[in-house]
Structures are given as structure tokens and as C-alpha cells.
Amino acid sequence: MNENVMRAYFRAVGGETGRTGYRAVMHREFLLLEPNLTVTEQNLADRARYIQRKGVFNAAELERLRREAAPEVEPVSTEHNAVVTQQESVRGEVPVDAIAEEAVSQKVEQMRGILEEAISEIRSAPLEQRPRLSRLPLNAATRGAIEAANRLLPPYLDGSLGLDDTGSILFGAALAVHRFIGAKTQEPGRTTNNSSDVPAWKKRIERRISLARALIGRLQSFRSGNTRPRIVRSVRIAFNGLGVRLDQPDIAEKLTERIDGLKQRIAAWGKRIRRYSERVERFRQNRLFLSDQKRFYRKLENPTPCSTSQKPNTADLVAFWRNIWSREVEHEEGPWIAAVQEACARIEPMNPIAISSENVADAVRRAPNWKSPGADGLHHYWLKGFSLLSPPTPRTLPTTAPLRV
């Protein structure tokens, strides 16, 4: 079976290694070699990787299987090539490049309506109402959709009104790619996991504590004289495996010992949570100190960040600052003002900063692909993926729009 797995693998990849998108062809070739076996594409690909990683076959055996699966094509003469070319022209066969170009053209036509609808939708929606884009697998379908969008983007980018409009166009193109390949997008303001801040180990320990407290309550209720079937069943489960019967004369003492044991366990679990939390906090502080010392010391001074869930009222802000800046106050300027002015007069003004397209391209090239996006919701991957077929023309950008790279 392992030999047929490798034969199907080599037939699918054509004798090469490191290729992608071969699993469907590999599965079809394997079923031709082993029609009695039922396997999935994922299981077959995992088996091929396992054989190569564990060294089930040596290099000579792998070379033999590769030659059996994908034998090298012997060179043919020029006359034979001319005959084959003539036969193909007689049969009216279409070249492979023309077929590929036709497939790309079909994708472009399918993408046109989706792209126009997505861009118009994003242009009219505020930032907080944009859907959340997901991380896409970099397979052939995704690359084909991005290529189709790239062919349609130049007219939109040439008519862009500024950086904000350019960001809306790129976000609409990314949304069109999601819709073209059928990828899911999250609703605005919705997160994937609301309890992601609580680690799994803490959830498990807290669940044990809650179950132990519930059991303590039922044991105390039984000791008080409650003999309901549910309470009696819980008491029997609590003493399961300890050889204790409920009709023993010292059952009250056994109940007290069991309750004390559960309370000690709860105390130990609570100390474990505190110990683990302190250890996690130490490691987090060590990593933060190595990466960003300024942020580390800022968190030490203010461990609880300010809440930004509610925006302040505009009228209150205007009234607050108007009360400060609208008052006429006369200040007495001492001799130190003149010294400061004299020192500042010797400082040469800074040259104006000109941000070129090369600077932006270099910053985007070094940025991580799928880190959390900013307020615009656009990952850096899309800034790298949507490349124009011709060099971009220089455009005057508004100074009020923030430049996010």
C-alpha cells in the first residue's frame, strides 16, 4: 500500500516535490491502483508526508517509485515534432496558453459584478460598519480570484479621491475576493470567541471548584436530614469507591470528613489558580520587557487601561476646553523666557518629509501579513496582493488623511 501511495503521489506532482493542489489528482490515481480501499484526500496526503518524513523508503526506492510513476520523456526528433504539430493543427486543438487565458477571462467577467457591488457598498458604509475579513488559505482558488481582481482594479484606483477612498477600494476588492471564493466574513463588531481571554486551564479548575461546591451543598443537605432521591444519589456518588454505606452508624462523621476534604481541595485549587496566574503574568511581563520597554513601564504605572467603550459627548468636550482656552489670563514672563527664545532661535527647522511610493512599498513589504488590522479592517496581505499591472502614477494626497502602512 505504501508503494502505491508514493506512486500516486509522484504521478500527481509529476515527479517533483513541494507542489500544491495535487491531492485530488493523487486521490484519483490511488483509487486506480487500490480500488478496494476507501480513503479520503486528507488521509492520503497525510500518509505520503508520513512516509517521506519517517524514511519508510530509502532514496533508491523513492527514485525507483518516482521513475515508475512519472517516467522521463525521451527526446524526439524535429521531424516528429513537426508531424505532431501538423496533426494538432489539423485536429483544431487549442494551445494550453489560450485555454488558461480563456479561464482567466471567465474569472474576470465573473468578478466584475461582485467587485463593483462590493466597492460601492464599502464606499457608502462607515468604518465601524465594515464586515470583518478572515484569513484566507493561499491556494490556487485564492490566487486566481486575486489575479482577476487585479485586472479590474486600475480604473478604480486611477479615479481615487485620496487615501480614504483608496483604502475603501482595496477593502472592497478584498471583500469581493471573499465572496468570489465563498469565504465567510464576520458581522461588524462581532468577535470569534468572547471568552478567549480566559485560558483553558483556568476554566477546567474553576469547573472543578464549582462542582465541588455543589457537592458540598448536597452533602450538608443530607446531613441536615434531606433524603430526597436526588440528594441521596449525589451522596452515594461522593462515597463511591470508599466502602461507605449510608446506613452506617458513623455516617455523620464520614460526611463531615468528606466535606472537609472537599473544602481543602477547593482551597488547593484556588491557590493553584493564583500560582498559575502569577507565572503567566511573569512570562508576559518578561516578553513585553524584551519587545517594548516603554509599554512595559507604562503598564506598571497604570495596570488597568482606560475604557474606550463609550465615546464622550461632543458638547461636553467643547464646554470643557472652551472654559480653559477662552479665558483671558495675563502671565508674567520672567527672564528665563528670553533665554529659551534665544536657545530656540539657534535650532534649524526640520526639512519637510516627502513620503514616496518606494517608502510606502518598503514599509508594506516588511509588515506582517495577517496581524490584527487597524481601524480600516484591512490586513497587510491585501496591500501586497493587489498589485497593479503598470507602475502607479504619482498622485497628490490630502494632508488630513492618515497614512497607514
C-alpha positions as CSV (number, residue, x, y, z in Angstrom):
1,M,0.0,0.0,0.0
2,N,2.8,2.4,0.8
3,E,4.4,1.9,-2.6
4,N,1.1,2.7,-4.3
5,V,0.7,5.8,-2.1
6,M,4.0,7.1,-3.3
7,R,3.3,6.1,-6.9
8,A,0.0,8.1,-6.8
9,Y,1.9,11.0,-5.2
10,F,4.6,11.1,-7.9
11,R,2.0,10.8,-10.6
12,A,0.1,13.8,-9.1
13,V,3.1,16.0,-8.7
14,G,4.8,14.9,-12.0
15,G,7.9,13.6,-10.2
16,E,8.6,16.9,-8.5
17,T,8.3,17.9,-4.8
18,G,6.9,20.9,-3.0
19,R,3.9,21.4,-5.3
20,T,0.4,22.3,-4.0
21,G,-3.1,21.4,-5.3
22,Y,-2.2,17.8,-6.1
23,R,-4.5,16.0,-3.6
24,A,-7.5,15.5,-5.9
25,V,-5.3,14.0,-8.6
26,M,-3.4,11.9,-6.1
27,H,-6.6,10.5,-4.7
28,R,-7.9,9.6,-8.2
29,E,-4.6,7.9,-9.1
30,F,-4.6,5.9,-5.8
31,L,-8.1,4.6,-6.4
32,L,-7.0,3.3,-9.7
33,L,-4.1,1.4,-8.0
34,E,-6.1,0.3,-4.9
35,P,-9.8,0.2,-5.9
36,N,-10.8,-1.9,-2.8
37,L,-9.6,0.7,-0.3
38,T,-11.7,3.7,0.9
39,V,-9.6,6.7,1.9
40,T,-10.0,10.5,1.8
41,E,-7.8,13.0,0.2
42,Q,-6.6,14.3,3.5
43,N,-5.7,10.8,4.8
44,L,-3.8,10.1,1.6
45,A,-1.8,13.3,1.7
46,D,-1.0,12.7,5.4
47,R,0.2,9.2,4.7
48,A,2.5,10.5,1.9
49,R,4.0,13.1,4.2
50,Y,4.5,10.5,6.9
51,I,6.3,8.1,4.6
52,Q,8.7,10.9,3.5
53,R,9.2,12.3,7.0
54,K,9.8,8.9,8.7
55,G,12.0,7.5,5.9
56,V,9.9,4.4,5.2
57,F,11.7,4.1,1.9
58,N,15.3,5.0,1.2
59,A,16.5,7.3,-1.5
60,A,17.0,4.5,-4.1
61,E,13.5,3.1,-3.5
62,L,11.9,6.5,-3.8
63,E,13.8,7.1,-7.0
64,R,12.6,3.8,-8.4
65,L,8.9,4.6,-7.5
66,R,9.2,8.0,-9.0
67,R,10.5,6.6,-12.3
68,E,7.8,4.0,-12.3
69,A,5.1,6.6,-11.7
70,A,6.5,9.5,-13.8
71,P,9.0,8.2,-16.3
72,E,11.2,10.7,-18.1
73,V,10.1,11.6,-21.6
74,E,12.6,10.5,-24.2
75,P,13.7,13.3,-26.6
76,V,12.1,13.1,-30.0
77,S,13.3,14.3,-33.3
78,T,12.4,17.6,-35.0
79,E,10.5,15.8,-37.8
80,H,8.4,14.1,-35.2
81,N,7.6,17.4,-33.6
82,A,6.6,18.8,-36.9
83,V,4.3,15.9,-37.6
84,V,2.7,16.2,-34.2
85,T,2.2,20.0,-34.7
86,Q,0.7,19.4,-38.1
87,Q,-1.7,16.7,-36.6
88,E,-2.7,19.1,-33.8
89,S,-3.4,21.9,-36.3
90,V,-5.5,19.5,-38.4
91,R,-7.5,18.4,-35.4
92,G,-8.0,22.0,-34.4
93,E,-6.7,21.7,-30.9
94,V,-6.4,24.9,-28.8
95,P,-3.0,25.7,-27.2
96,V,-2.7,25.4,-23.4
97,D,-1.9,29.1,-23.0
98,A,-5.0,30.1,-24.8
99,I,-7.1,27.8,-22.6
100,A,-5.6,29.2,-19.5
101,E,-6.1,32.8,-20.8
102,E,-9.8,32.0,-21.5
103,A,-10.2,30.6,-18.0
104,V,-8.8,33.8,-16.5
105,S,-11.0,35.9,-18.7
106,Q,-14.1,34.0,-17.5
107,K,-13.0,34.6,-13.9
108,V,-12.6,38.3,-14.6
109,E,-16.1,38.6,-16.0
110,Q,-17.5,36.8,-13.0
111,M,-15.5,39.0,-10.7
112,R,-16.6,42.3,-12.4
113,G,-20.1,42.5,-10.9
114,I,-19.0,41.3,-7.5
115,L,-16.2,43.8,-7.3
116,E,-18.4,46.7,-8.4
117,E,-21.0,45.8,-5.8
118,A,-18.5,45.4,-3.0
119,I,-16.7,48.7,-3.7
120,S,-19.9,50.7,-3.9
121,E,-21.1,49.0,-0.6
122,I,-17.9,49.8,1.3
123,R,-17.6,53.4,0.0
124,S,-21.0,54.2,1.4
125,A,-20.5,52.5,4.8
126,P,-18.6,53.9,7.8
127,L,-15.5,52.1,9.2
128,E,-17.4,50.6,12.1
129,Q,-20.0,49.0,9.8
130,R,-17.5,47.1,7.7
131,P,-17.5,43.3,7.9
132,R,-14.5,41.5,9.4
133,L,-12.3,39.9,6.9
134,S,-11.0,36.4,7.7
135,R,-7.6,34.9,6.9
136,L,-7.8,33.1,3.6
137,P,-5.8,29.9,2.6
138,L,-3.2,30.7,-0.1
139,N,-4.3,28.1,-2.6
140,A,-5.0,28.2,-6.4
141,A,-8.6,29.5,-6.0
142,T,-7.5,32.4,-3.8
143,R,-4.6,33.4,-6.2
144,G,-7.0,33.2,-9.2
145,A,-9.5,35.4,-7.6
146,I,-6.8,38.0,-6.6
147,E,-5.5,37.9,-10.2
148,A,-9.0,38.6,-11.5
149,A,-9.4,41.5,-9.1
150,N,-6.0,42.9,-10.0
151,R,-7.1,43.1,-13.7
152,L,-10.2,45.2,-12.7
153,L,-8.7,47.5,-10.1
154,P,-6.7,50.0,-12.2
155,P,-9.7,52.1,-13.3
156,Y,-11.0,52.3,-9.7
157,L,-7.5,53.3,-8.3
158,D,-6.9,55.9,-11.1
159,G,-10.2,57.6,-10.1
160,S,-9.4,57.5,-6.4
161,L,-10.1,60.8,-4.5
162,G,-7.5,60.2,-1.7
163,L,-6.1,57.7,0.8
164,D,-9.5,57.1,2.4
165,D,-11.1,56.3,-1.0
166,T,-8.1,54.1,-1.9
167,G,-8.5,52.2,1.3
168,S,-12.2,51.7,0.6
169,I,-11.4,50.4,-2.9
170,L,-8.8,47.9,-1.6
171,F,-11.2,46.7,1.2
172,G,-14.0,46.3,-1.4
173,A,-11.6,44.3,-3.5
174,A,-10.7,42.0,-0.6
175,L,-14.4,41.6,0.2
176,A,-15.0,40.7,-3.4
177,V,-12.3,38.0,-3.2
178,H,-14.0,36.6,-0.1
179,R,-17.4,36.4,-1.9
180,F,-15.9,35.0,-5.1
181,I,-14.3,32.0,-3.4
182,G,-17.2,31.6,-0.9
183,A,-15.2,32.5,2.2
184,K,-17.1,33.6,5.3
185,T,-16.9,37.1,6.8
186,Q,-18.0,38.1,10.3
187,E,-20.6,40.7,11.0
188,P,-19.4,44.2,12.2
189,G,-18.5,44.3,15.9
190,R,-18.6,40.5,16.3
191,T,-15.7,38.5,17.6
192,T,-14.9,34.9,17.1
193,N,-14.5,34.0,20.7
194,N,-15.8,36.1,23.5
195,S,-14.1,34.1,26.2
196,S,-10.7,34.0,24.6
197,D,-9.1,36.0,27.5
198,V,-9.8,33.1,29.9
199,P,-7.3,30.2,29.4
200,A,-8.4,26.6,29.2
201,W,-6.6,25.5,32.3
202,K,-8.4,28.2,34.4
203,K,-11.8,27.1,33.0
204,R,-11.1,23.5,34.0
205,I,-10.0,24.3,37.6
206,E,-13.0,26.7,38.0
207,R,-15.3,24.0,36.8
208,R,-13.9,21.5,39.4
209,I,-14.4,24.1,42.1
210,S,-18.0,24.8,41.1
211,L,-18.7,21.0,41.1
212,A,-17.1,20.5,44.4
213,R,-19.1,23.4,46.0
214,A,-22.3,21.9,44.6
215,L,-21.4,18.5,46.1
216,I,-20.6,20.1,49.5
217,G,-24.1,21.7,49.5
218,R,-25.8,18.4,48.8
219,L,-23.7,16.6,51.5
220,Q,-24.7,19.3,54.1
221,S,-28.3,19.0,53.0
222,F,-28.2,15.2,53.5
223,R,-26.6,15.7,56.9
224,S,-29.4,18.0,57.9
225,G,-32.0,15.3,57.1
226,N,-32.9,15.8,53.5
227,T,-33.4,12.3,51.9
228,R,-34.7,13.3,48.5
229,P,-33.7,10.7,45.8
230,R,-31.5,13.3,44.0
231,I,-29.6,14.2,47.2
232,V,-29.2,10.5,48.2
233,R,-27.8,9.7,44.7
234,S,-25.3,12.5,44.9
235,V,-24.2,11.3,48.4
236,R,-23.7,7.8,47.0
237,I,-21.6,9.2,44.1
238,A,-19.5,11.2,46.6
239,F,-18.7,8.0,48.6
240,N,-18.3,5.8,45.5
241,G,-15.2,3.5,45.9
242,L,-14.6,4.4,49.5
243,G,-16.6,1.5,51.1
244,V,-19.0,3.8,52.9
245,R,-22.7,2.9,53.3
246,L,-25.4,5.3,54.1
247,D,-26.9,3.1,56.9
248,Q,-23.6,3.0,58.9
249,P,-23.9,4.4,62.5
250,D,-20.9,6.8,61.9
251,I,-22.3,8.2,58.6
252,A,-22.4,11.7,60.1
253,E,-18.7,11.6,60.9
254,K,-18.0,10.3,57.4
255,L,-20.0,13.2,55.9
256,T,-18.0,15.7,57.9
257,E,-14.7,14.2,56.8
258,R,-15.8,14.2,53.2
259,I,-17.0,17.8,53.4
260,D,-13.7,18.9,55.0
261,G,-11.7,17.0,52.3
262,L,-13.7,18.8,49.5
263,K,-13.1,22.2,51.2
264,Q,-9.3,21.5,51.3
265,R,-9.4,20.6,47.6
266,I,-11.2,23.8,46.8
267,A,-8.5,25.8,48.7
268,A,-5.7,24.0,46.9
269,W,-7.3,24.6,43.5
270,G,-7.7,28.3,44.4
271,K,-4.0,28.5,45.3
272,R,-3.2,26.7,42.0
273,I,-5.1,29.4,40.1
274,R,-3.2,32.2,41.8
275,R,0.1,30.4,41.3
276,Y,-0.5,29.8,37.6
277,S,-1.8,33.3,37.1
278,E,1.3,34.8,38.7
279,R,3.5,32.6,36.5
280,V,1.7,33.6,33.3
281,E,1.9,37.3,34.3
282,R,5.7,37.0,34.9
283,F,6.2,35.4,31.5
284,R,4.0,38.1,29.8
285,Q,6.0,40.9,31.5
286,N,9.3,39.3,30.5
287,R,8.3,39.1,26.9
288,L,6.9,42.7,27.0
289,F,10.1,44.0,28.5
290,L,12.2,42.4,25.8
291,S,9.9,43.8,23.0
292,D,8.7,47.1,24.2
293,Q,10.1,48.6,27.5
294,K,8.1,51.8,27.2
295,R,4.9,49.9,27.1
296,F,6.1,47.7,30.0
297,Y,6.7,50.6,32.3
298,R,3.5,52.3,31.3
299,K,1.6,49.2,32.3
300,L,3.4,49.0,35.6
301,E,2.3,52.6,36.4
302,N,-1.3,52.1,35.1
303,P,-2.2,48.3,35.2
304,T,-5.9,48.9,34.4
305,P,-6.3,50.6,31.0
306,C,-8.9,53.2,30.4
307,S,-12.1,52.0,29.0
308,T,-12.9,53.3,25.5
309,S,-16.3,51.6,25.1
310,Q,-18.3,54.8,25.4
311,K,-17.4,57.9,23.4
312,P,-17.5,61.3,25.2
313,N,-20.2,63.7,24.3
314,T,-19.2,66.4,21.8
315,A,-21.0,69.2,23.7
316,D,-19.2,68.3,27.0
317,L,-15.8,68.3,25.3
318,V,-16.4,71.7,23.7
319,A,-17.6,73.2,27.0
320,F,-14.7,71.8,28.9
321,W,-12.0,73.1,26.6
322,R,-13.8,76.4,26.0
323,N,-13.8,77.0,29.7
324,I,-10.0,76.7,29.7
325,W,-8.9,78.3,26.5
326,S,-11.5,81.1,26.2
327,R,-10.4,82.8,29.5
328,E,-8.0,85.7,29.1
329,V,-5.2,85.3,31.5
330,E,-2.2,87.6,31.8
331,H,1.1,85.8,32.6
332,E,4.2,87.4,33.9
333,E,7.1,86.4,31.7
334,G,10.4,86.2,33.6
335,P,13.9,86.5,32.2
336,W,14.0,82.7,31.6
337,I,11.7,83.2,28.6
338,A,14.2,85.3,26.8
339,A,16.9,82.6,27.4
340,V,14.6,79.9,26.0
341,Q,13.7,82.0,22.9
342,E,17.4,82.7,22.3
343,A,18.2,79.0,22.5
344,C,15.4,78.0,20.2
345,A,16.4,80.6,17.7
346,R,19.6,78.7,17.0
347,I,17.7,75.5,16.2
348,E,17.5,74.9,12.5
349,P,14.0,73.9,11.3
350,M,13.5,70.4,10.2
351,N,13.3,69.7,6.5
352,P,9.9,68.7,5.1
353,I,9.4,65.0,4.9
354,A,8.4,63.6,1.5
355,I,6.9,60.1,1.5
356,S,7.5,58.4,-1.8
357,S,5.9,55.3,-3.2
358,E,9.1,53.4,-2.6
359,N,8.9,54.3,1.1
360,V,5.4,53.0,1.4
361,A,6.2,49.9,-0.6
362,D,9.2,49.1,1.6
363,A,7.1,49.6,4.8
364,V,4.3,47.4,3.5
365,R,6.8,44.7,2.3
366,R,8.2,44.4,5.9
367,A,4.8,44.4,7.6
368,P,3.3,41.0,8.8
369,N,0.5,39.7,6.6
370,W,-2.2,38.6,8.9
371,K,-1.7,40.6,12.1
372,S,-4.8,42.4,13.6
373,P,-5.8,45.2,11.2
374,G,-6.3,48.8,12.2
375,A,-9.4,50.9,12.1
376,D,-9.9,50.3,8.4
377,G,-10.1,46.5,8.9
378,L,-7.7,45.8,6.0
379,H,-4.9,43.3,6.6
380,H,-1.4,44.0,5.2
381,Y,-1.7,40.9,3.0
382,W,-4.1,42.7,0.7
383,L,-1.8,45.7,0.3
384,K,0.8,43.2,-1.0
385,G,-1.6,41.0,-3.0
386,F,-3.3,43.8,-5.0
387,S,-0.5,44.9,-7.3
388,L,-1.2,46.8,-10.5
389,L,0.0,45.6,-13.8
390,S,1.6,49.0,-14.6
391,P,3.5,51.3,-12.2
392,P,1.3,53.7,-10.3
393,T,1.2,57.3,-11.3
394,P,2.1,59.9,-8.7
395,R,-0.9,61.4,-7.1
396,T,-1.2,64.4,-4.7
397,L,-2.6,63.0,-1.4
398,P,-4.6,65.1,1.1
399,T,-2.6,66.0,4.2
400,T,-5.5,65.5,6.5
401,A,-5.9,61.8,5.7
402,P,-3.8,59.5,8.0
403,L,-1.2,57.4,6.2
404,R,-1.3,53.8,7.4
405,V,1.4,51.5,6.4
